[in-house]
Amino acid sequence: MAKIVTFGEIMLRLSPPGHLRFVQANSFDVIYGGGEANVAVSLANYGHESVYVTKLPKHEIGQSAVNALRRYGVNTDHIARGGDRIGIYYLEHGASMRPSKVIYDRAGSSIAEAEPQDFDFEAIFKDADWFHFTGITPALSKKSALVLEEALKAAKKHNVTVSCDLNYRKKLWTEEEAQKVMTHLMQYVDVCIGNEEDAEKCLGFKPKGTDVKTGKLSLEGYKEIFREMMEKFNFKYVATSLRESHSASDNGWSALIYDGQEFYHSRKYEIRIVDRVGGGDSFASGLIHGLLTKQNFKEALEFAVGASAMKHTIFGDFNLVSAAEVENLIKGDASGRVQR
């Protein structure tokens, strides 16, 4: 299997039990997760050598985050230790017409204050096949953006394929800031992943006929901006998940990919959501696995969609499914019957 490196922030997630609101909570469930960390866990579950790179404080909470990754087979040897804090986010689970809510407390986290000298990227990318990052990482701080670009330069020096999940977060930066940084970083990217909002906010491409609030999707609109993105940045593939938001509890879920010549729209799943956090990351990791192991990009996309559909049924940020379970779903077994 492949050696895959991811770089970003892992956070402490605090959530009221079940579907309680913040104001009702007397306790919080503790989970660790974050864009690139979630991808790393999925890829380890699929059997790859998954290497996660970040910086965490030396105290016990930082170690707990490291332990959460090690539990699922992620290589944590290149995690730098130091700084004062781990980023925190509070998650209130939505239901029906009430949306989920996220409150961040991540300013000044160890990874946001990291320096290029904290990491030996030459050693990290030795014999690596793939590098993945998200648009969250450069949004954390100017230092994070600088360290990320150093990682990207090292990846390209070692002929490593690079994927990016655009992942725009309006609570971290403005559209103007995002577009300035992300358009610059696209020179290093081979596979670009992002939904309709990400493409607009990070790169300035808006699909026509699509409205995320109503769940209205226009495949023709996506085709148009995929062509434009490919022409501008010379990506090998552009892919997006397609979420039809019927409510906070029920979504339609499919995806689209373009290789410069052909568009392909995947099978669509109707999902009842247990926890949607990490859904996009599970799509990205599924696509990486698929492009590395499947015969063609269509099969790769079907694996990504199946994997991410299953993630929505799992509590927590990590997608704790095996490749075999995903393959079983793709073959048509979506009954949910008890396996004995």
ZIWO-V203023 format. One record per residue. N is the residue number from 1. PSI is psi as a letter, one per 30 degrees, with the letter a starting at -180 (999 if undefined). OMEGA is omega in whole degrees, 0 to 359 (NA if undefined). BURIAL is # if it has 16 or more other C-alpha atoms within 10 Angstrom, else .. Layout:
# ZIWO-V203023
N_PSI_OMEGA_BURIAL / N_PSI_OMEGA_BURIAL
This chain:
# ZIWO-V203023
1_l_188_. / 2_l_169_# / 3_j_185_# / 4_k_181_# / 5_k_171_# / 6_k_184_# / 7_k_179_# / 8_a_184_# / 9_k_168_# / 10_k_187_# / 11_l_171_# / 12_k_179_# / 13_k_178_# / 14_k_184_# / 15_k_170_# / 16_k_180_# / 17_k_176_# / 18_b_180_. / 19_g_177_. / 20_l_174_. / 21_l_179_# / 22_e_185_# / 23_f_178_. / 24_f_192_. / 25_k_170_. / 26_f_178_. / 27_l_179_. / 28_k_170_. / 29_k_183_. / 30_k_179_. / 31_l_175_# / 32_k_179_# / 33_l_180_# / 34_l_189_# / 35_d_185_# / 36_f_176_# / 37_e_178_# / 38_e_177_# / 39_e_181_# / 40_e_180_# / 41_e_179_# / 42_e_183_# / 43_e_174_# / 44_e_178_# / 45_e_180_# / 46_f_174_# / 47_g_179_. / 48_l_169_# / 49_j_188_# / 50_j_184_# / 51_j_180_# / 52_k_183_# / 53_k_177_# / 54_a_171_# / 55_k_183_# / 56_l_176_# / 57_l_184_# / 58_f_185_# / 59_a_189_. / 60_e_179_. / 61_e_174_. / 62_e_179_# / 63_e_178_. / 64_e_177_. / 65_e_177_# / 66_e_181_# / 67_e_179_. / 68_e_178_# / 69_e_181_# / 70_e_181_. / 71_e_183_. / 72_g_171_# / 73_g_178_# / 74_k_177_# / 75_j_182_# / 76_g_186_# / 77_f_185_. / 78_g_174_# / 79_k_177_# / 80_k_180_# / 81_k_180_# / 82_a_184_# / 83_l_190_# / 84_f_187_# / 85_l_171_# / 86_k_177_# / 87_k_181_# / 88_k_166_# / 89_k_179_# / 90_k_182_# / 91_k_172_# / 92_j_182_# / 93_k_176_# / 94_l_177_# / 95_k_179_. / 96_b_182_. / 97_f_179_. / 98_j_183_. / 99_l_172_. / 100_l_181_# / 101_k_179_. / 102_k_174_. / 103_k_182_. / 104_k_170_. / 105_i_190_. / 106_f_182_# / 107_k_177_# / 108_g_179_# / 109_l_184_# / 110_e_182_# / 111_e_179_# / 112_f_180_# / 113_g_183_# / 114_l_179_# / 115_l_180_. / 116_e_182_. / 117_f_176_. / 118_f_188_# / 119_k_174_# / 120_i_186_. / 121_f_176_# / 122_e_178_. / 123_e_182_. / 124_e_186_# / 125_g_175_# / 126_k_179_. / 127_g_178_. / 128_l_179_# / 129_f_189_# / 130_k_174_# / 131_k_181_# / 132_k_173_# / 133_l_177_# / 134_l_177_# / 135_f_177_# / 136_e_186_# / 137_e_179_# / 138_f_178_# / 139_f_184_# / 140_e_182_# / 141_l_175_# / 142_e_177_. / 143_e_180_# / 144_e_179_# / 145_e_179_# / 146_e_179_. / 147_e_179_# / 148_e_180_# / 149_e_175_# / 150_e_177_. / 151_e_180_# / 152_e_177_# / 153_e_179_. / 154_e_178_# / 155_e_180_# / 156_e_176_. / 157_e_181_. / 158_g_177_. / 159_h_180_. / 160_k_174_# / 161_k_184_# / 162_k_173_# / 163_k_178_# / 164_k_169_# / 165_j_191_# / 166_e_170_# / 167_i_178_# / 168_k_177_# / 169_j_185_# / 170_f_179_. / 171_f_181_. / 172_e_178_# / 173_l_181_. / 174_l_177_. / 175_e_181_# / 176_e_178_. / 177_e_181_. / 178_e_183_# / 179_e_179_# / 180_e_183_. / 181_e_188_# / 182_e_177_# / 183_e_177_. / 184_e_183_. / 185_f_182_# / 186_f_178_# / 187_f_182_. / 188_f_193_# / 189_k_176_# / 190_e_182_# / 191_j_182_# / 192_k_182_# / 193_k_177_# / 194_k_178_# / 195_a_186_# / 196_e_179_# / 197_e_179_# / 198_e_182_# / 199_e_180_# / 200_e_187_# / 201_e_184_# / 202_e_187_# / 203_f_176_# / 204_g_179_# / 205_k_182_# / 206_j_178_# / 207_k_179_# / 208_k_175_# / 209_g_181_. / 210_k_180_# / 211_j_184_. / 212_f_183_. / 213_e_180_. / 214_f_182_. / 215_g_180_# / 216_k_182_. / 217_k_175_# / 218_j_181_. / 219_e_179_. / 220_e_178_. / 221_e_177_. / 222_e_180_# / 223_e_182_# / 224_e_182_. / 225_f_176_# / 226_e_177_# / 227_e_181_# / 228_e_179_. / 229_e_180_# / 230_e_180_# / 231_e_183_. / 232_e_189_. / 233_f_176_# / 234_h_176_# / 235_l_172_# / 236_e_178_. / 237_k_168_# / 238_k_183_# / 239_l_176_# / 240_k_168_# / 241_l_180_# / 242_j_182_# / 243_k_173_# / 244_j_188_# / 245_j_176_# / 246_e_176_# / 247_a_176_# / 248_f_183_# / 249_f_186_# / 250_k_180_# / 251_l_164_# / 252_k_188_# / 253_j_175_# / 254_a_182_# / 255_l_182_# / 256_k_178_# / 257_k_180_# / 258_k_182_# / 259_g_182_# / 260_f_179_# / 261_e_187_. / 262_k_172_. / 263_k_177_# / 264_k_177_# / 265_k_186_# / 266_l_167_# / 267_k_179_. / 268_k_177_# / 269_k_170_# / 270_j_188_. / 271_k_171_. / 272_j_193_# / 273_k_168_# / 274_e_180_# / 275_j_183_# / 276_f_179_# / 277_k_183_# / 278_g_180_# / 279_e_178_# / 280_e_178_# / 281_e_178_# / 282_e_174_# / 283_e_180_# / 284_e_180_# / 285_e_177_# / 286_e_179_# / 287_e_177_# / 288_e_179_# / 289_e_182_# / 290_e_180_# / 291_f_179_# / 292_f_190_# / 293_f_185_. / 294_l_184_. / 295_f_182_. / 296_l_185_. / 297_f_177_# / 298_e_177_# / 299_e_178_# / 300_e_181_# / 301_e_180_# / 302_e_177_# / 303_e_181_# / 304_e_181_# / 305_e_178_# / 306_e_180_# / 307_e_183_# / 308_f_174_# / 309_e_180_# / 310_e_179_# / 311_e_182_# / 312_f_180_# / 313_g_186_# / 314_k_179_# / 315_k_180_# / 316_l_181_# / 317_e_186_# / 318_k_175_# / 319_j_189_# / 320_i_177_# / 321_l_177_# / 322_l_176_. / 323_e_180_# / 324_e_178_. / 325_e_178_. / 326_e_180_# / 327_e_179_. / 328_e_177_. / 329_e_181_# / 330_e_180_# / 331_f_173_. / 332_f_180_. / 333_i_177_. / 334_g_185_. / 335_f_184_. / 336_g_180_. / 337_k_179_. / 338_k_177_. / 339_j_184_. / 340_999_NA_.
